[in-house]
């Protein structure tokens, strides 16, 4: 009889690609460009593989509930993540509170492809993502409407426009200041109901920068 020329189970195991030891992270954003561009710039600067950190925009819509649902759908497609983040703004959205409840209800309720409970978190900014960028330059301690926030930010980043690339590079020299100010806002105010200056972005940025090789 001819010898079995097939690969042994040991050979197959040896040939299986290995992933890095770090947590695999899925980030699904409300915006199609602004937040994904910013977060991808952090990923690239930190030399983090897109296998370890995947940044997407919500394919189901921009309402907060749709962002959470989009993150849920993407997670369930492969279950290949230890952490899932749904990133959205308060703005004037009608489903903001419901989306927070949805995210909390999903936290550690599902297991990933390795049988580990997956963290599911909402990362929000009140009123808009630009508040996080503005914190790099100004110490904001009161609610700002998104139009005022954008106007102030353009005084510091003259050519800033939503969707542009380069917002991380333009703000990173002051990153520690923004991280500190974000934490102060989180200690002072609550993201519910969403009528005070607030952000969780400092926490997500800290996680991503902590993955740097």
Helices and strands as residue ranges (DSSP letters): H 9-15, E 25-29, H 34-45, E 53-57, H 64-78, E 83-89, H 96-106, E 119-126, H 130-134, H 146-156, H 167-171, G 172-174, H 175-188, E 198-199, H 201-209
